[in-house]
Amino acid sequence: MRSTLGKSVMLAGVFLLLAGANANAALVDMLEVKIPFPFVANGQSFPAGRYEIEREDLTSAVLLIRGEKGNHNATFVPIVPDGGQDPAGSVPVLTFNLYENQYRLSSVWQSDRQGWSVLKP
């Protein structure tokens, strides 16, 4: 029996319903996503469903993940800018790592050059 310990899986743009950055950069950058499987972010478990992911401002070092449509789960996730490129090209995308049979949020990409790695709790 093979362990899934440390196995990485990237799940891309198919999980995004729509993505948008507010026209006013002083406000919030926000993505609306549909994630079809349960996942973990900042040590907290989330069920499959629709979520808003937002960044308070351009200097913020955290993202807020908040459930939609009756899902009241929420957490702040510490982030650092990712120096790479969006794995899905110019499409906003979330990536997850599979670790001990749980998907863990690994990074959030808003555009081909603007992405953040999620710090482990």
Buried (B, 14 or more C-beta within 10 A) or exposed (E): EEEEEEEEEBBBBEBBEEBEBEEEEEEBBBBBBBBEEEBBBBEBEBEEBBBBBBBBEEEBBBBBBBBBEEBEBBBBBBBEEBEEEBBBEEBBBBBBBBBEEBBBBBBBBBBBEBBBBBEEE
